[in-house]
Amino acid sequence: MEKIFNQLINSFIKDKVGIAENFISPALSIQLVNNLLHLQDKDQLLLAGTGNKVIVAYNETLRSDKIHWLDRLHNDPYENDFLDLMDTFVAYLNSTCYTGITGYEFHYTLYEKGAFYKKHIDQFRNNNLRQYSMIMYLNEYWTENDGGELCIHHLNHVQHITPSAGKSVFFKSSELAHEVLLTHKPRMSITGWLKTG
């Protein structure tokens, strides 16, 4: 995994957005998709809000995705495999880049057909614990016509990223505004943040 971790870190250093293919293995990706679809069938996905637990708002004109938080207390072997992977990545990131990350939070994300998320920054106004944003995509056979691109707004250009399976995206939570374009079919990922404190 070090090669993939280095690909993610080095591309982040070069352009403020790290991108690595095959961060999540195809086998794990399939199992996480199955988990997400099971949660959807059981009506356990919740409409995502903006803000944090102290200040949260629900506005479907800003974002219309649904989420479910990952937690080791679920005792799901595939969630735990993913969290083990994140433990390994955080340890590697801290040892090579001295980032001081002490925790993380991740959730399943489902954008149903017609869903989107308007331009925003990931770090809260009243809480700066989120240091890095990470997205791991779970979508097989995604094409340009499917929409749902992640658009990251740099100072002098907009970067478009296709949400194809296995791909991971990594950037500073406080620096880059981004949005998810209208998706034309269900779009799945695990999304979260590496935190200090």
Buried (B, 14 or more C-beta within 10 A) or exposed (E): EEEBBEBBBEBBEEEBBBBBEBBBEEEBBBBBBEBBBEBBEEEEBEEBBBEEEEEEEEEEEBBBBBBBEBBEEEEBEBBBBBBEBBEEBBEBBBEEEEBEBEEBBBBBBBBBEEBBBEEEBBBBEEBEBBBBBBBBBBBEEBEEEBBBBBBBBEEEEEBEBBBBBBBBBBBBBBBBBBBBBBBEBBBBBBBBBBBEE
